[in-house]
Amino acid sequence: VKLNDLKMDPSSPVLPASVLEQTASELGCSPTDKKLACHLDEKDELKHLRECFCIPKVKDLPPTDLSLVNGEESCVYFAGNSLGLQPRKVKTYLDEELDKWARTGVHGHFNGQRPWALADECILDLMAELVGAKRQEIALMNGLTVNLHLQMLSFFKPTPRRYKILLEARAFPSDHYAVESQLRLHGLDVEKSMVLLQPRQGEETLRTEDILAVIEKEGDSIAVILFSGVQYYTGQLFDIPRITKAGQKKGCLVGFDLAHAVGNVELHLHDWGVDFACWCSYKYLNSGAGGLAGAYIHEKHSKSIKPALIGWWGHEFKTRFLMENKLQLSEGINGFRLSNPPILLVCALHASLEVFSQTTMKALRRKSILLTGYLEYLIKHYYSEDKTNPEKPFVRIITPSRIEDRGCQLTLSFSLPIKSVFKELEKRGVACDMREPNALRVAPVPLYNSFHDVHRFIEILGSAIASSKQTANNTVLSGSY
């Protein structure tokens, strides 16, 4: 099997499990054998990208118990959905700008490889490629929630007839709070104006047909639809083009929070006609905590949508520094820029985007489908619920099983106390994250994670579950006296 010839994409009838089983068969081993992981890594055309990142050592992770593991090994880092790893070039680029500042002072604004006054524009093309937008449709500025507020101030213009905002019920808290505050800013009743979409009874994720049905039913009163591209808790990838088309057909403006989508799945914002979007860059874009965020407004709104709040960086560049206080507003999203770009944040993002430029999102997505599919396969093999053996611990995957309905993240729930499992994983050098009330999020990132990482994770998970089960049994026994 030539892995790189496989059409591992959502339109392909070939599923990851079939690829894994076929490849294992040709190798003469079980799909659970480490031999398969090694083979998949050997044939991976993107494996060199791992060398572009700093992989933490097990001994350097604070929760690690060195009596259980080899501290010199690289950790299993499955937390790229929370904070991406540091690109190796970050230090180089930061040092370049710090050195320029030390040597040239104020002259750094318009000199050097990345003039500070233009630094964000130096990487716009790289960013535009990842989100499927035109250069003039995006800006790199602020943080995600700041950008969301700036956009909502211009896109959310409630009328007596059209005044609601639609979003998923378990949206990321910052989005939820932003929407609530926007509604209150307009003097609206949050309970009546905020439409929260819940999954069906007994289900964890939203069905596309249910989203479209609500849009069809209530669309005439909905001003803005604001959805995640990928849901942070469940890992569900929403059907962005269908939601956009359905919303616009009903006269709604449609925006997306792409924090968990950008750098994770293929995006075509311009072609899909999405009205506006925003994203952070410290997850899959690896720009560091609090990194520079991005914002997008479709070019069809470039003349009609104006910023409600304006700063001098929204003024046209050619006359910006004349200081005449006669506003010449840049069109589209560029008019929303408030202040000069933070050069140190630009450096970190630049280092990561250059790694992305060595490949394509299509190639990354192809690897991601197989990588996450491998993780799913092994979890189901070892930890599916066994009704005939109620004592056996099991793991349930909350994230949709269809590859077109998810990115790289799998959200897991456990029959054992999740805090105990999480603690035992951390002791053994695994970086992932727990989300209340009962979810463990694991994200094999195709830029820097390997198939061997997945195999190691499953081995460590077995040890963590065994230890958690023993702790639970001891607790029960001690409580019986």
WOURBEL-V838717 format. One record per residue. OMEGA is omega in whole degrees, -180 to 180 (* if undefined). Layout:
omega = <OMEGA OMEGA>
This chain:
omega = <176 -171 -175 174 -178 179 -179 177 -174 -178 -176 175 -179 -180 -180 -179 179 179 -178 -178 179 -180 179 179 180 177 -178 180 176 175 179 -177 177 180 179 180 180 180 -180 177 -179 -177 -177 -179 -179 -173 -179 -178 178 -179 180 -175 175 179 -178 173 179 -176 -177 178 -173 -177 -173 172 -174 174 -177 -171 174 -175 -177 179 171 179 169 -173 179 -178 180 174 178 175 180 179 -177 172 -175 -177 -179 -178 -180 -177 177 179 179 -177 176 178 179 179 -180 -174 -171 180 -174 -178 178 -179 -174 -179 178 -177 178 179 -172 -178 -177 -169 -179 -178 179 -177 -179 -178 179 -179 -179 180 -177 -178 178 -179 173 -178 -176 -179 -177 174 177 -172 168 172 -175 -175 174 180 178 178 180 -180 -180 178 -179 -176 -179 179 -173 174 178 -178 -174 -170 -175 172 -179 175 180 -174 -179 175 177 -174 -178 176 -180 -180 180 180 178 -176 176 178 179 178 179 178 -177 176 -176 -178 -177 -171 -177 -179 -176 -178 180 171 176 179 178 180 -177 -174 -178 174 -179 -179 178 176 -179 180 178 178 -180 -176 -173 -173 -178 179 -179 178 -176 169 179 -178 169 170 172 -177 -171 -174 -175 -176 -179 174 -180 -180 -174 -178 -179 178 179 -178 -179 -180 -179 177 179 178 179 168 -171 179 -178 167 -173 -177 -177 -179 -176 -177 -177 -179 178 179 178 -171 -178 -178 178 179 178 -177 179 179 175 -178 171 -176 -175 177 -177 179 165 -177 179 -176 180 -177 -176 -177 -180 178 -176 169 -179 -176 179 179 -170 -180 -174 -179 -179 177 176 179 -172 173 -171 179 173 177 178 -174 -172 179 -175 -173 173 175 -178 -179 173 -170 168 -171 174 -180 173 -175 -179 177 -179 -179 -175 -172 180 -175 177 -170 -177 176 177 -179 -178 180 179 -179 -180 -178 176 176 177 -177 178 180 177 176 177 179 178 -180 179 177 -177 -180 -180 -179 178 176 177 177 179 -178 -178 177 -180 -179 -173 -166 173 179 179 -177 -179 -179 -175 179 -177 176 179 180 177 179 -179 -177 179 -178 -180 -174 179 -178 180 172 -177 -174 166 176 -173 168 -170 174 176 177 -171 -180 179 179 -179 180 -179 176 -180 178 -174 173 175 175 173 177 179 177 178 7 -171 -176 171 -179 178 -174 172 -175 -174 178 -173 177 -177 175 175 175 -179 -180 177 -180 -179 177 -180 179 178 178 -180 179 179 180 179 179 179 178 180 179 179 179 179 -179 -179 -180 -177 -179 *>
